[in-house]
Amino acid sequence: MRMRFKPYARPELLASPLHAHTPLENKGKWHQVFARPEQPLHLELGCGKGGYLAELSSSHPENNYLGIDITDKVLVLAKRKIEQAFEAKGLPADNVQIMSLDIERLDSAFDAADTIDRIYINFCNPWNRKAAHKKHRLTYTRQLILYRNFLKDGGEVYFKTDDDGLFADSLEYFPEAGYEIVWKTFDLHQNEPDWNIRTEHEGMFTEQGIPTKALIAVKRPASAEELEKNLAARIAREKAEAAKRREAQQAANQKG
């Protein structure tokens, strides 16, 4: 269900110290936004309503957190959940920020000076309706290569999804983009790690009997030439597959 426009969202966000009002101006300076700039900085891409980010940041004051989503109407809900989580624990919300940005344009707001330690991607849009849409996935090879520009060497990506196809493809995307998958599971809750925080979507899918797939990938050394070659091969392979599908469809139409 599409969320309604919330006319109060932007003014409420602009009045909040939790919201980064001008994120593009913080490029290369994100650590200085926080009260303790020396702490590791973690990103959540597609933080949505903020339940995961609120629990994570309030449970780990030793890290700084930045949640990113594209619309104010969900970020305002994240802002409220963060406030509630910190208030419940009697802590100042000084290690977390949220901001509005198209995640495909992250390079406009981050560079190597921002040294991100970890990225969280939870239940992102699988973009399954059309094969051509897969390039918009947050774990697509091109996107993962983009994250390398500011994820530190040895930095981690934590990824969770309910979607079998997205997970299967991501198992190929990560190595192509210069990451080593150091841990994976096809049913996160079968032997649930202590570090896992269940998201709203995770709880919903679990009730439906859909297992959560998850992995941890680490950025490894990789040359620009290697990554360009891998991405080009990925694009060429997908174009060939698309051509085969069109031919098959045309043949089916002629028979019909």
Steps between C-alpha positions, in 0.01 A plus 500: 500500500636840399556731796311829496674833464564654842507881479645524851794271425745748350449775760529247784823360356649846446430581864677186623872471584478136390449599138789594270337790315771553233663159451693591186691762698621230740687309231838403640402637843241257634702401804499861620118504505499281812580580863779238499653517151769244584241219519437253213230616261234255377237560230155350460389527139123518472434550871124536443295561814812469715420215735826318428711817509339616826575175680848463351622852574354516850658162584846594370601851608861403417418535128355782290209423268352666193168384357414586140168487321356685204178643645423731789171323569684193629795688651271694729380167643863392541575822684219434747602138559859606566387762749281244678774236516757735650251654741401151622866424577574841648769572241575804285444433131840636404636207299232480230389711204251452216490656157306505172690381193461278196733211587605469136656847545704424813818616330362855511502493881795274592865458409803309628549743791174378655646152575185296560559185709176316429193519276163342583253412223176354634212373286558735210280507190586184299402668170372169361220613267729551202852371445608848386408639840753287687765767449315704767559239769705627794721189469542517121862479387519867398357615833739285701791644302371848584506423873869412474578871453431569867490158671837449664726210406371200690167675555187289517159480337220331697215398269161345581209416271192282472534474121656179366583642158663813636708298743612252235604782266671688783719197564640577153493881526723524807800307363469685167525830688809404697350366823560171676190338648624384839166379640161414357181322597179408323304505827625763742267397781593132498814584699444870558817697583502712813567811294185473291230762550175400336352766276130563452510326162696213649232438759226518237670255265583263785131485595428406138752216517748670267859452621739791517813464290810687615869547430803694615745615233839665547663744259814342358775661291398526133630704211281736299576290191373183669179665615435662161553164329262324739230765461531495121466122501194524724332754270585301186363181654176670600459651151545155345246351738255780420543435127425131550185585695382731222562233237312243706210739547486580129501130419219439747298788354541361147378159611203661674 
